Amino acid sequence: MAKTPETEHPVKAFGWAARDTSGTFSPINFSRRATDERDVQFKVLYCGICHSDLHMSKNEWGFTQYPVVPGHEIVGVVTEVGNKVEKFKIGDKVGVGCLVGSCRQCDQCTDDLENYCPKQIISFNSTYVDGTVTYGGFSDIMVADEYYVIRWPENFPLDVGAPLLCAGITMYSPLRYFGLDKPGLNVGVVGLGGLGHVGVKFAKAFGAKVTVISTSISKKKEAIEHLGADEFLVSSDPEQLQAGASTLDGIIDTVSAVHPLAPLLSLLKPHGKLVLVGIPPEPLEIPVFPLLSGRKAVVGSVIGGIKETQEMIDFAAKHNVLPDVEMIPIDYVNTAMERLLKSDVKYRFVIDVAKSLKSE
């Protein structure tokens, strides 16, 4: 007889889970594995909410294992370490992002790109090496191999900073990899949500000139006056597109809805790159002629490896790059998911786990 989530491991844990495709969350008792020799156990203080938590809770990608405890922007304080742990000690501030495992042997892993390992293990709704399902940060404690744990910089806020572990690295990695991290470059950011607003901040910290591209003119003031963008383009306005033609060195496209790529490609200089980081539900149409005539590229990127995630957090601390967040108690999570679906948040929800999660 299969063990229940509550009994399959020795360490009692408590959190909030979705149990079916309604995506409705409610309290759950479950269990974590005992802290192994290279494991770090920590008390979860805060956890960001990502759009993928919403997709997964409703099984919109077709592979959710219920009950699902989401959360992969997890920060807290170390409470226990295995006897062979070298990087951390009790009391350290730490974070865990999207990854808790990989093969550590393939070309991607040996190149510090565990996020592209074919055997990667995600923080929740994935199958761990012991065959059990992983559970995320909508919970009171977390256990992870020290290799996948991020050291949190001193004097850098855990609460506001938590979303950097997904939203931050999702934007930082393509800016770095595709060479859009140089002062003086012209970088476009499509969409001004949880990802986009962090992308604007990182690109500005790199010294780039930033153009926000949106369907909504109502976001112009926010983009320029609050987030520090240099320009704002309404992507549905032909005159604005014409004025911005061939001006951008690269564009990071965060939009997860079906949308046309031709207008964005027109904004790129020759040899420019359009980097997709959103996940639309249907395939996007790629016009070939602008690619050929300008040697332009449409490429993709997803999160980053552990080494780069640590680099990103350290860079963010040095340059004071922090998301704009709304703090919520965990019993607000169902309302938060409804608001997230409507893009009704500026710009990222963070659950105050330690203060609001009460076991039953």
C-alpha positions in Angstrom: 0.0 0.0 0.0 1.4 3.4 -1.0 2.4 5.8 1.8 0.6 9.1 2.1 2.5 12.4 1.8 2.1 12.7 5.6 3.9 9.4 6.3 6.4 8.7 3.5 9.2 10.7 5.3 10.1 11.0 9.0 10.0 14.8 9.4 6.6 16.3 9.9 5.8 19.3 7.7 2.9 21.6 7.1 1.8 23.7 4.2 -0.9 24.6 1.7 -1.7 22.4 -1.2 -4.0 22.2 -4.3 -5.6 18.8 -4.5 -7.3 18.9 -7.9 -7.7 20.9 -11.1 -9.8 23.6 -9.4 -6.4 24.8 -8.1 -8.0 25.6 -4.7 -5.5 25.6 -1.9 -6.1 24.3 1.7 -3.9 23.3 4.6 -2.0 20.0 4.3 0.1 17.9 6.7 2.9 16.1 4.8 6.5 15.1 5.5 10.1 15.9 4.5 13.0 13.6 4.3 15.5 13.5 7.2 18.5 15.7 6.7 21.1 13.6 4.9 24.8 14.1 5.1 24.9 16.8 2.4 21.4 18.3 3.1 20.4 21.6 4.5 17.1 22.0 6.4 15.8 25.5 6.9 12.7 27.2 8.3 10.8 28.9 5.5 10.3 32.6 6.2 9.0 33.8 2.9 8.0 32.4 -0.5 7.2 34.2 -3.7 4.3 33.3 -6.0 5.1 32.7 -9.6 2.7 32.4 -12.5 3.9 28.8 -13.0 2.6 28.0 -9.5 -0.8 28.9 -10.8 -0.4 26.8 -14.0 0.7 23.8 -12.0 -2.0 24.0 -9.4 -4.6 23.8 -12.1 -2.7 21.1 -14.1 -2.7 23.4 -17.2 0.6 21.8 -18.4 -0.8 18.3 -18.0 1.6 16.7 -15.5 0.6 17.9 -12.1 0.9 15.3 -9.3 -1.7 16.0 -6.6 -1.6 17.1 -3.9 0.8 19.8 -5.1 2.6 22.2 -2.7 4.0 24.9 -5.0 6.6 27.6 -4.3 10.1 27.9 -5.8 11.1 31.4 -4.6 11.9 30.1 -1.1 14.0 31.9 1.6 14.6 31.2 5.2 17.1 30.4 8.0 19.1 27.2 8.3 18.0 25.0 11.3 20.0 21.8 10.6 22.9 20.6 8.4 24.2 17.2 7.4 27.6 16.1 8.7 29.3 16.6 5.4 27.8 20.0 4.6 30.6 22.6 3.9 28.9 25.7 2.7 26.3 26.4 5.4 25.8 26.4 9.1 22.8 26.8 11.4 21.5 30.3 11.4 22.6 31.2 7.9 20.1 32.9 5.6 19.5 30.9 2.5 17.3 30.5 -0.6 16.1 27.7 -2.9 14.9 28.5 -6.4 13.5 26.2 -9.1 16.1 23.4 -8.8 16.7 20.8 -6.1 18.5 18.2 -8.2 20.2 17.3 -11.5 22.5 14.5 -12.8 25.7 16.5 -12.1 27.4 14.5 -14.9 26.0 15.7 -18.3 27.6 18.4 -20.4 25.0 20.9 -19.1 25.7 20.2 -15.5 29.5 20.2 -15.8 29.1 23.6 -17.5 27.1 25.0 -14.6 23.8 24.8 -16.6 21.8 22.5 -14.4 18.7 24.2 -15.6 19.2 22.5 -18.9 20.0 19.0 -17.5 17.6 16.4 -19.0 17.4 14.9 -15.5 16.8 18.1 -13.5 14.6 17.9 -10.4 12.3 20.8 -9.8 11.5 22.1 -6.3 7.9 20.9 -6.4 5.8 18.4 -8.4 9.0 16.6 -9.5 10.2 13.1 -8.6 13.3 13.1 -6.4 16.1 10.5 -6.5 14.3 8.5 -3.8 11.2 8.2 -5.9 9.0 10.6 -3.8 7.4 13.8 -5.0 9.0 17.1 -4.2 7.1 19.8 -2.4 7.8 23.5 -2.5 7.9 26.6 -0.3 4.2 27.0 0.6 5.3 25.2 3.7 7.0 25.6 7.0 10.3 23.8 6.4 12.4 22.9 3.4 15.2 20.3 2.9 17.6 20.5 0.0 21.1 19.3 -1.0 23.5 22.1 -0.2 24.6 22.2 -3.9 21.3 23.7 -4.8 21.0 26.1 -1.9 21.8 29.8 -2.4 23.7 31.8 0.2 21.8 35.0 0.9 23.9 38.2 1.1 24.1 40.0 4.4 21.8 43.1 4.8 19.8 42.0 1.7 16.1 41.7 2.5 14.7 38.1 2.4 11.1 39.1 2.1 11.3 41.5 -0.9 14.2 39.6 -2.5 12.5 36.2 -2.6 11.1 36.5 -6.1 14.6 37.0 -7.5 15.1 33.2 -7.2 12.8 32.7 -10.2 11.8 36.0 -11.7 15.3 37.5 -11.1 17.3 34.7 -12.7 14.8 34.3 -15.5 15.7 37.9 -16.6 19.3 38.0 -15.5 20.5 34.9 -17.3 19.4 35.9 -20.9 20.7 39.5 -20.4 24.1 38.0 -19.5 24.2 35.1 -22.0 23.1 37.1 -25.0 25.5 39.9 -24.3 22.8 42.4 -23.4 24.5 43.3 -20.1 26.8 46.0 -21.5 26.5 49.8 -20.8 25.1 51.8 -23.6 23.1 49.0 -25.3 19.5 49.4 -26.2 17.4 46.7 -24.6 13.7 46.1 -24.9 11.5 44.4 -22.3 8.1 43.2 -23.5 5.4 43.1 -20.7 5.5 44.8 -17.4 4.6 42.1 -15.0 6.4 40.0 -12.4 9.2 39.2 -14.9 9.3 42.4 -16.9 9.6 44.9 -14.1 12.6 42.9 -12.7 14.1 42.8 -16.2 13.9 46.6 -16.4 15.8 46.9 -13.1 18.5 44.5 -14.1 19.1 46.0 -17.5 19.3 49.5 -16.0 21.8 48.1 -13.4 23.9 46.8 -16.3 23.9 50.3 -17.8 21.6 49.7 -20.7 19.1 52.0 -22.1 15.7 50.3 -21.6 12.6 50.5 -23.7 9.4 48.9 -22.2 7.1 47.5 -24.9 3.5 47.0 -23.9 -0.1 46.8 -25.3 -1.2 49.2 -22.5 -0.4 52.9 -22.7 -1.6 53.1 -19.0 1.7 51.5 -17.9 3.9 54.3 -19.4 4.1 56.5 -16.4 4.8 53.5 -14.1 7.5 52.2 -16.5 9.4 55.5 -16.8 8.8 57.3 -13.5 8.8 54.4 -11.1 10.9 51.7 -12.8 13.4 54.0 -14.6 12.8 52.9 -18.2 14.0 55.3 -20.8 11.4 54.8 -23.5 7.9 53.3 -23.8 6.4 51.8 -26.9 2.8 50.7 -27.4 3.2 47.6 -29.5 -0.2 48.0 -31.3 0.6 51.5 -32.5 2.0 51.4 -36.0 3.5 55.0 -35.8 5.4 54.1 -32.6 6.7 50.9 -34.1 7.8 52.8 -37.2 9.6 55.4 -35.0 11.3 52.6 -33.0 12.3 50.4 -36.0 15.8 49.0 -35.9 16.7 50.7 -32.6 17.1 47.8 -30.2 20.1 45.5 -29.7 18.0 42.8 -28.0 14.5 42.2 -26.6 13.4 40.0 -23.7 9.8 39.0 -24.2 8.1 38.0 -21.0 4.5 37.6 -22.4 2.8 34.3 -21.8 -0.2 35.0 -24.0 -0.3 34.4 -27.8 1.0 37.6 -29.5 2.5 38.6 -32.8 6.3 38.6 -33.1 6.6 40.5 -36.3 6.2 43.9 -34.6 8.9 43.0 -32.1 11.3 41.8 -34.8 10.9 45.1 -36.6 12.3 46.9 -33.5 15.6 44.9 -33.6 18.8 46.2 -35.2 20.4 43.8 -37.7 21.9 40.8 -35.7 19.5 41.5 -32.8 18.0 38.8 -30.7 14.4 38.3 -29.5 14.6 36.2 -26.4 11.4 34.4 -25.3 11.0 33.7 -21.6 7.2 33.6 -21.3 5.3 30.4 -22.1 2.2 31.0 -24.3 -0.4 28.2 -24.3 -0.3 28.0 -28.1 2.6 28.0 -30.7 3.7 31.5 -31.9 4.0 32.3 -35.6 7.5 33.3 -36.6 7.9 35.4 -39.8 11.0 34.3 -41.6 11.7 37.3 -43.9 12.7 39.7 -41.1 15.1 37.0 -39.7 16.8 36.6 -43.1 16.9 40.2 -44.0 18.5 41.3 -40.7 20.2 38.1 -39.6 18.0 38.3 -36.5 17.3 35.5 -34.1 14.4 34.2 -32.0 15.7 32.3 -29.1 14.6 31.0 -25.7 15.9 31.0 -22.1 14.7 29.4 -18.9 15.9 30.3 -15.3 19.7 29.7 -14.8 22.2 27.3 -13.2 23.1 27.4 -9.5 26.3 29.2 -10.0 24.7 31.9 -12.1 21.8 32.2 -9.6 24.2 32.9 -6.8 26.0 35.4 -9.1 22.6 37.1 -9.8 21.7 37.4 -6.1 25.1 38.9 -5.3 24.8 41.3 -8.2 21.3 42.3 -7.0 22.5 42.9 -3.5 25.4 45.0 -4.7 23.2 47.1 -7.0 20.1 47.1 -4.8 17.9 45.4 -7.5 14.7 44.3 -5.7 11.3 43.4 -7.0 8.2 45.3 -6.1 6.1 43.0 -4.0 2.9 42.7 -2.1 3.2 40.8 1.2 0.3 38.4 2.0 -0.6 35.8 4.6 -0.8 32.3 3.4 -4.6 32.0 3.9 -4.9 34.7 1.2 -3.3 32.5 -1.4 -6.5 31.6 -3.2 -7.4 35.2 -3.6 -3.9 35.9 -4.7 -4.1 33.3 -7.5 -7.3 34.9 -8.7 -5.7 38.3 -8.8 -2.6 36.9 -10.5 -4.8 35.5 -13.2 -6.0 39.1 -13.8 -2.5 40.6 -13.6 -3.8 42.4 -10.6 -0.6 42.7 -8.6 2.4 45.1 -8.7 4.3 43.0 -9.3 4.9 39.9 -7.3 3.1 38.3 -4.3 5.2 37.1 -1.5 3.8 34.9 1.3 4.9 35.7 4.8 5.1 32.0 5.6 6.6 32.2 9.1 4.1 34.7 10.5 1.0 33.3 8.9 1.3 29.5 8.5 -0.2 27.9 11.6 -0.4 24.1 11.8 -3.7 22.5 12.5 
